[in-house]
């Protein structure tokens, strides 16, 4: 009897291990563009992977969220700012090759081997994609000494152009006035976790300003991302898509 039970237990364990090995741990969406499909993989927190026309772009890779040895190598890595949940040297080293370009805000680039610094308002084209750095900062949420968690002029958000689609990855920011000048945005990633970035109400206000066709809340920690669906219920032109991005 013990032998039979042991065999049954072993078979169950093997089945579970097989299912786990074959499971895809990250959600992926495909967006149609005039230049081909854009694949977006949601790794977690602020970490994303864009795949487009054979090129792979990692955004804020974080080794606490994934084993980057098993993920596609990056042609381009974008770092929004130097905080450790966005700038992780281990993740970058595992994701990069000798040809990988790494772009970051100036404070971040200073801590990256062969990092390319780009300031708010500047643009660069790499891996066949035009990237514009835009402001990302706090106005309301501050440290105990009165300094904002993310000071103005330091961190970057990024607007990436994939053929006819513009994707806005906001970085760590609140609903700042500069969002009015971003231009048409098709897909937006907005952070939503207090006290570091936005409340659901702030994110909804930002979405009303940007008016993306698709809105992904990300970097939302313990915040209930579904609140955005309720807050934007009267704006059917904005599709809120919630993925595993705590």
Secondary structure, DSSP 8 states (H G I E B T S, - for coil): -HHHHHHHHHHHHHHHHHHHHHS--SEEEEEEETTEEEEEEEEETTEEEEEETTEEEEES--TTT--TTSS---SEEEE--SSTTT--HHHHHHH--TT-EEEE-HHHHTTSTTEEE--TT-EEEETTEEEEEEEE--SS-B-TTS-BSS-TTTEEEEEEEETTEEEEE--S--S-GGGGGS---SEEEEE--TTTS--HHHHHHHHHHH--SEEEEES-TTS-TTHHHHHTTT-TTSEEE--S--
